[in-house]
Amino acid sequence: MVKEAKKELIRLRNVSKFYYMGDSVVRALDGVDLKVYMGEFVAIMGPSGSGKSTAMNLVGSLDVPTHGAVYLDGHDISTLEESDLAQIRGKKIGFIFQSFNLIANLTTAENVMLPMMFQGEDIDVRRDKAEEVLKLVDLDNRMDHYPGELSGGQRQRVAIARSLANDPEVILADEPTGNLDTKSGGNVMEFLEKMNKEGKTIIMVTHDPDLAEKYADVVYWLRDGVLEKVTKRVGRKFVDVTKKVKKAATNGKKVVKKKVKRKRGK
C-alpha cells in the first residue's frame, strides 16, 4: 500500500523582509525557508527580535516579503492586493493573538461573528455558528458578556472561538499563553492539541522551548532573522533536520546572497 503524501499548505521560499531606517537596513527575516503540511503542529521559536512576529505575519498572509515568495495551497500570494489577501486569510487561516484583540464594545458572540461578517455570511448563520464554537470552549453561557466582564483565560478562549468561526484549515497562534496564568495557559494548549488531533493545522509562535517541544511536530528556530535550526519529532525525541531542510530549499546548490543597496531618494 502506497502511503499518501502530505499536502503542503504553506511555504516560505527564500523569504526576506527588510525595513529601511534612514541609511540602515533592518533585516527582520533574511532568506528563510519554511514549510507547513496539512495536519502538522508547527512551532516558530526564537528570542525577542529573532523575527518570529515577522514570520507570523508572512505565514498568515498579513504582510508580503521584500524578497522571495510565499505560497498558500501552491499559489504564490506574494504579489496579491490586500483585498485579495484578506479574502484568503478569512477562509484559510484563523488567528489567535497574544493580546486577544477583542473589540471592547462588542459582546462575546459579536466578536466571534465578526470574521463571518467579512465573508458575507447571513446574520442567522453567524449567530448559530458563534454559539456552536463558543460551546466548544465552554463559553456559550457568556455570549452576551463583554470582554471587560471576562477573565484573561476566558478572553483567550473567545479568541480561540473567533479563530474557528470560518472553519479555517490553519490556526495561527501568537504566544497563545503569553498573557495567561499557568492553569489557563495549560487549558489553552490542551485545546489547541485537541484541535490538531481533529485535523486542524496549528502554527504556534513562541519563545518558550518547553512549550514548543511538548506540543509541536516540527520546530523552526529563528535568530536575528535567520533560520538557525529545524528540529522534527521522531518518536519521543527531536532530531535536527536543518541540513536536509536547507538542502531541499536550495536543491543542493550554494546560495550567494546579494548585498541590499538603498537607492537615493527612496
C-alpha positions in Angstrom: 0.0 0.0 0.0 1.4 3.4 -1.0 1.4 6.0 1.7 -0.4 9.2 0.7 1.9 12.2 0.6 1.2 15.1 3.0 -0.5 18.1 1.4 1.7 21.2 1.6 -0.4 24.1 2.8 2.1 27.0 3.3 5.6 27.6 2.1 8.1 30.4 2.5 10.8 30.1 -0.2 14.0 32.2 0.4 11.9 34.9 2.1 13.4 38.1 3.3 11.7 41.1 4.9 13.7 44.3 5.2 12.8 47.6 6.8 14.7 50.8 5.9 15.5 53.2 8.6 17.4 56.2 7.2 20.6 54.8 5.7 20.4 51.5 7.6 18.6 48.3 6.7 16.9 46.1 9.3 16.8 42.5 8.2 13.8 41.2 10.1 13.9 38.0 8.1 16.8 37.0 5.8 16.5 34.2 3.4 14.1 31.9 5.4 12.7 28.7 4.0 9.7 27.1 5.9 7.1 24.5 5.0 3.8 23.7 6.8 1.9 20.5 5.9 -1.8 19.7 6.5 -2.4 18.4 10.0 1.0 19.4 11.4 1.6 21.2 14.7 4.4 23.7 13.8 6.2 25.9 16.3 8.2 29.0 15.2 10.7 29.6 18.0 13.2 32.3 18.9 14.1 35.1 21.4 12.8 38.6 21.2 13.9 40.3 18.0 14.6 36.9 16.2 12.0 37.6 13.5 9.1 35.4 14.9 6.5 38.1 14.6 7.6 38.9 11.0 7.5 35.2 10.1 4.0 35.0 11.6 2.8 38.0 9.5 4.2 36.4 6.4 2.9 32.9 7.2 -0.5 34.3 8.0 -0.7 36.5 4.8 -0.7 39.7 7.0 2.3 41.0 5.1 4.3 40.4 1.9 8.0 39.8 1.6 10.7 42.1 0.3 12.2 39.2 -1.5 11.2 35.6 -2.0 7.8 34.0 -2.4 5.0 32.9 -0.1 2.8 30.0 -1.3 -0.6 29.1 0.0 -2.1 25.9 -1.4 0.6 26.0 -4.1 -0.3 29.6 -5.2 2.2 32.5 -4.9 0.4 35.1 -2.8 3.4 37.5 -2.6 2.1 39.9 -5.2 -1.6 39.9 -4.4 -3.5 43.0 -3.4 -4.6 43.5 0.2 -8.3 42.9 -0.6 -7.4 39.5 -2.1 -5.2 38.6 0.8 -8.0 39.5 3.2 -10.3 37.1 1.5 -7.7 34.3 1.6 -7.0 34.9 5.3 -10.6 34.9 6.2 -11.2 31.5 4.6 -8.0 29.7 5.2 -6.5 31.0 8.4 -7.8 31.6 11.9 -5.7 33.9 14.2 -5.2 33.8 18.0 -3.4 36.9 19.1 -1.4 37.2 22.3 -3.3 40.4 23.3 -6.6 38.7 22.4 -7.6 41.7 20.1 -11.2 41.6 21.1 -13.3 44.6 20.5 -14.4 46.1 23.8 -17.8 47.3 22.8 -18.9 44.1 21.2 -20.3 41.1 23.1 -18.6 37.7 23.1 -20.9 36.5 20.4 -20.4 39.6 18.3 -16.6 39.3 18.5 -16.9 35.7 17.2 -19.3 36.7 14.5 -17.1 39.4 13.1 -14.9 37.2 10.8 -18.0 35.6 9.3 -19.5 39.1 8.5 -16.4 39.9 6.4 -17.1 36.7 4.5 -20.7 37.7 3.8 -22.5 35.2 6.0 -26.1 35.7 6.9 -26.8 37.1 10.4 -28.7 33.9 11.5 -25.8 31.7 10.2 -23.3 33.9 12.1 -25.3 33.7 15.3 -25.7 29.9 15.2 -22.0 29.4 14.4 -20.9 31.7 17.2 -23.0 29.7 19.7 -21.5 26.4 18.3 -17.9 27.4 18.6 -18.4 29.2 22.0 -19.9 25.9 23.2 -16.7 24.2 22.1 -14.7 26.4 24.5 -17.3 26.2 27.3 -18.4 29.9 26.9 -21.9 29.6 25.4 -23.2 30.9 28.7 -21.2 34.1 28.2 -22.4 35.0 24.7 -23.9 38.4 25.8 -21.0 39.4 28.1 -18.4 42.0 27.0 -14.6 41.4 27.1 -14.2 43.6 30.2 -16.5 41.2 32.1 -14.3 38.1 31.3 -11.1 36.8 32.9 -7.9 36.6 30.8 -8.4 32.9 30.3 -12.0 33.4 29.1 -10.9 36.2 26.7 -8.3 33.9 25.2 -11.0 31.2 24.7 -13.2 33.8 23.0 -10.2 34.5 20.7 -9.9 30.8 20.0 -13.6 30.5 19.2 -13.3 33.5 16.9 -10.4 31.8 15.1 -12.7 28.8 14.4 -15.6 30.9 13.1 -14.9 30.3 9.4 -13.7 26.7 9.9 -10.2 27.5 8.6 -7.7 24.9 7.7 -4.9 26.6 9.7 -4.9 28.2 13.2 -2.1 30.6 13.8 -1.4 31.2 17.5 0.9 34.1 18.5 2.2 33.4 22.0 -1.1 31.9 23.0 -0.2 31.5 26.7 1.8 34.7 27.0 -0.7 36.7 29.0 -2.2 33.8 31.0 -1.6 32.1 34.3 -0.2 28.6 34.3 -3.6 26.9 34.6 -5.3 29.0 31.9 -2.3 28.6 29.6 -2.4 24.8 30.1 -6.1 24.7 29.2 -5.4 26.7 26.0 -2.6 24.4 24.9 -4.8 21.3 25.6 -7.5 22.8 23.4 -5.0 23.5 20.6 -3.7 20.0 20.9 -7.3 18.6 20.7 -7.9 20.7 17.5 -4.8 19.4 16.0 -5.7 15.8 16.6 -9.1 16.5 15.0 -7.3 17.6 11.8 -6.6 21.3 12.2 -3.1 22.6 11.2 -1.6 24.6 14.1 1.2 27.1 13.7 2.4 28.5 17.1 4.8 31.4 17.6 6.5 31.2 20.9 9.7 32.0 22.8 9.2 29.0 25.2 11.2 26.0 24.1 9.4 23.7 26.6 6.1 24.6 25.1 7.3 24.1 21.5 8.9 20.7 22.2 5.9 19.4 24.2 3.3 20.0 21.6 4.9 20.6 18.1 5.8 18.1 15.4 8.3 20.5 13.8 10.1 23.4 15.4 11.7 26.2 13.3 14.3 28.1 15.4 15.0 31.7 14.4 17.8 34.0 15.5 18.5 37.5 14.1 16.1 36.9 11.2 17.9 33.8 10.1 16.8 30.2 10.3 19.2 28.8 12.8 17.9 25.3 13.2 15.0 22.9 12.3 14.0 20.0 14.6 11.5 17.3 13.9 9.8 14.9 16.3 10.7 11.3 15.7 9.0 9.1 18.3 9.6 10.8 21.7 12.7 12.7 20.6 13.5 15.7 18.4 16.0 15.2 15.6 18.0 18.1 14.0 17.0 18.1 10.3 18.5 21.6 9.5 20.8 20.3 6.8 18.1 18.4 5.0 15.7 21.4 5.0 18.4 23.8 3.7 19.5 21.3 1.0 15.9 20.9 -0.2 15.3 24.6 -0.2 18.4 25.2 -2.5 18.2 22.0 -4.4 21.7 21.3 -3.2 23.1 24.5 -4.7 25.1 27.0 -2.8 23.2 30.3 -2.4 25.2 33.5 -2.6 23.2 36.4 -1.1 23.5 39.8 -2.8 24.0 42.9 -0.7 21.0 45.1 -0.4 21.6 48.6 -1.7 19.5 51.5 -0.7 18.8 53.8 -3.6 19.0 57.5 -3.0 15.7 59.3 -2.7 13.9 56.1 -1.6 
